[in-house]
Amino acid sequence: MTERHDLPDPARRAELAENLAKVEERIAAACAAAGRARDEVTLIVVTKTYPASDVRLLHELGVRNVAENRDQDAAPKAAACADLDLRWHFVGQLQTNKVRSVLGYADVVQSVDRMKLVTALSAGAVRAGREVGCLIQVALDADAGARGERGGVAPDGVAELAAAVEASQGLRLDGLMTVAPLAGAYAGRQRAAFGRLLEISSGLRVRHPAANMVSAGMSADLEEAVAAGATHVRVGTAVLGVRPRLG
Ligand SMILES: *Cc1c(COP(=O)(O)O)cnc(C)c1O
C-alpha cells in the first residue's frame, strides 16, 4: 500500500500545504478567541518518523521550526537539511550518551528534566563551543520528586533545575515545556493542565524573566494551549498525517 508520505513530491507538497493552512487557521482562531496576537504563538512542526524530503517541502512552505524526539532519526535528517535555515527542537526523552549527537543539530532541547542531563548538556555545549536553549519539561502527572512516565520533572523540582541550567556554561534557560498528561489529576483536562503550566511559568519568570517560552499543545489540544497562554505549539499529525509507525 502506498503510504501518504510516499506520494510524489507535488502531491505531497499540496497535501502538506493544505494541512498547514488548516493548522494555521486553527491557531489564528484560537489566538483571536483568547484575545492574543497571532505572532505570540510559534508553530513547531514535529517531523518525527517522516523523511527529510518532507522537511524540505515544509521549509518551502514557510516552516522554520521543526521538532524531533529520537536522535537516531533526527541526526541524519538534520544533516540532510543542513543547508536550510531551520530551528531544530529536540522534544524526546534524552539519554546522556546521545547529548553529543543532539548538540550537533538541536538549537533548543525542550526535554530537560534532570540534573544529570543538565551537566551533560553543559559539558557538550562547552566542548562544541556553542550555546543551547533549554526548556524544563514539566511532568504534571508526577508526584513530588518523581519523573513522569514520558519524562519531565515534577512541578516542585522546576526551580532547582532552572537554577542549575542558568548557572551552567553553554546553556540558556528559555522556559518550560509539557505534554498533557494521560493519567493523574489532569488526565483529560488539557485546559487545566496548561493553565497549571502557565502558573509555574509565572513563578519561574520572577527569578528568570527571560525564560518566557511556554511549549504546550499538540494536534489534538493546541486550542487549549493557546487559550492558556502557550507561546509554542508542537504539531505533528495534523500537518504530516497519522504517523506510519510509533514515534
Ligand atoms: C509527537 C510529539 C508531538 C506532536 O504530536 P501530534 O499529536 O502528532 O501533534 C508533540 N510533542 C511531543 C513531545 C511529541 O513527542
PDBQT file of the ligand as one rigid body, heavy atoms in Angstrom, charges set to zero:
ROOT
HETATM    1  C1  LIG A 301       4.949  13.621  18.717  1.00  0.00    +0.000 C 
HETATM    2  C2  LIG A 301       5.009  14.765  19.643  1.00  0.00    +0.000 A 
HETATM    3  C3  LIG A 301       4.235  15.911  19.419  1.00  0.00    +0.000 A 
HETATM    4  C4  LIG A 301       3.258  16.039  18.266  1.00  0.00    +0.000 C 
HETATM    5  O1  LIG A 301       2.145  15.226  18.483  1.00  0.00    +0.000 OA
HETATM    6  P1  LIG A 301       0.912  15.193  17.454  1.00  0.00    +0.000 P 
HETATM    7  O2  LIG A 301      -0.192  14.613  18.253  1.00  0.00    +0.000 OA
HETATM    8  O3  LIG A 301       1.335  14.322  16.321  1.00  0.00    +0.000 OA
HETATM    9  O4  LIG A 301       0.655  16.573  17.011  1.00  0.00    +0.000 OA
HETATM   10  C5  LIG A 301       4.377  16.973  20.304  1.00  0.00    +0.000 A 
HETATM   11  N1  LIG A 301       5.227  16.913  21.355  1.00  0.00    +0.000 NA
HETATM   12  C6  LIG A 301       5.985  15.830  21.599  1.00  0.00    +0.000 A 
HETATM   13  C7  LIG A 301       6.884  15.832  22.783  1.00  0.00    +0.000 C 
HETATM   14  C8  LIG A 301       5.893  14.721  20.764  1.00  0.00    +0.000 A 
HETATM   15  O5  LIG A 301       6.653  13.646  21.028  1.00  0.00    +0.000 OA
ENDROOT
TORSDOF 0
